[in-house]
C-alpha cells in the first residue's frame, strides 16, 4: 500500500466525458472538505497529482497515457511528489500500468473516491460535497452509473459495471443544492438516461424525474443527453413539448442506419424503427434539435453501408452530429466476434465525409435563422461582446452564438438577441 507523507496540495486532472468530469468534481469537493488545497488541471507544482483517466477507445487511451507520462516527467523534474491514477483506464489496465510505469504510486479504478480518502486521510469521513469545474451557471446531473446494454462495440459495461440508478429524491435534493449555488442549466447524463429506473423500479422513470426537476424554481433549462433509441420512453416527448424549462433538444446516439450494421452492433433497432422514432420525435415536439453520434468503420462495414449512412446524414434530419471511428476494444463482443477489417485510412475518410456533409447542413440551417430573434444563455464575456448558446446547443459539443455588443454581459445570464450572420457552427448576433 502506498504511503503519502505530508500531502497538502492535490491537482486533479480529468480526461474523457462529462460523466468523468462529474466524478472529478465530487473528488475535488471531498478532498477540499478533508482540508487539502486542491487545483484542477493546473500546471503549478503540487504534492500529489490525481489523473482521472478515460479508457473507452484507442484515442482516449492514448491521451490518458500521454498525460500520465507528462506528469511522470514533471515528477522527475521535482514538480510533483506523488502520482495517483484513477478512472476507466485504471479500471481496465491496473496491473499493466503498475508494472510498466513504476513512477505511479497508486492505481485505483472507477468509483474510487472513498478508497482514496481512506488512504490519504484514514480518520476523515467522506463528505459527498461537489466542487464545480464547469462555469457556475451550468452543471451535469449524473442520474446513474454503469450500463446494462450489450452494444457489441462498447467497453463501458466491462469497465463500469451494470446500470445503477441513483434514487430520485437524492437527485432532486442535489439539483436543488446546485440551483442554490447559481446553476441555471442542468444537463442530464448517464451511460443511458432512458434506462433510468428499470433496475430499481422495473419501469422507466426518466419522465417522473423530469417532473420533479422542473419544479425547482431557479433552474431555467434542463437538457437531455445520452438517450437510447430502442424502447425510447415516448412520454418524455410530451414533457419536452409541454414544459418550458426542458430544452427542445435531445441527444440520442443512433450509431448507424443500415439494418446490417445495427444488427451487428446489437442496437436492438432497425432502420425503419429509427426513422419512425425520428418522425415521432419531430412530430410531437415541433422545432426540436436532434443530436446524434455515428460510428463508422465497424467490422464489415461496406461501401454500400457507408453510402447509405452518408445519405442519411445528407438528408438533414440530424441537426447536431458527432462522428467516431470504430476502435477494436478488448472485452467487447465485437472484439471477440469480428475482425477489425476496415483500414484506418478508410475509417478516417468516411468520418470526414460525414462531417463535411453535416457542415453543409448546419450552415444552411444557421443561415435560415438570420433576422430571427432567439434566446441565449451566456457562457463567457469579453470586451465588445459575449459567447452564448441557444436551447438547441449543449456546451463543448454544439454550436454557439457570438453576441456583439458594448453592453457589459455577465456570464450565466439570459438574453434575447437578433441573428445578423451565420457560419456553419456559429451564429452572429448584434
Secondary structure, DSSP 8 states (H G I E B T S, - for coil): -----S--EEEEEE-S-HHHHHHHHHHHHHHHHTT-EEEES--S-EEEEEEEE--SSHHHHHHHHHHHHHHHHHHHTTSEEEEEEEEHHHHHSHHHHHHH-TT--EE--SS-HHHHHHHH-TTS---------S-TTEEEEE-EES-----TT--HHHHH-S-EE--HHHHHHHHHHHHHTT--EEEEESS-GGGTTHHHHSS--HHHHHHHHTT-TT--EEEEEEEESTT--THHHHHHHH-TTEEEEEEEE-B--SHHHHHHTT-S--HHHHHHHHHHHHHHSTT-EEEEEEEE--TT--HHHHHHHHHHHHTT--SEEEEEE----TTSHHHHH----S-HHHHHHHHHHHHHHHHHHHHHHHHTTTT-EEEEEEEEEETTEEEEE-TT--TTTS-EEEEE-SS---TT-EEEEEEEEE-SSEEEE-
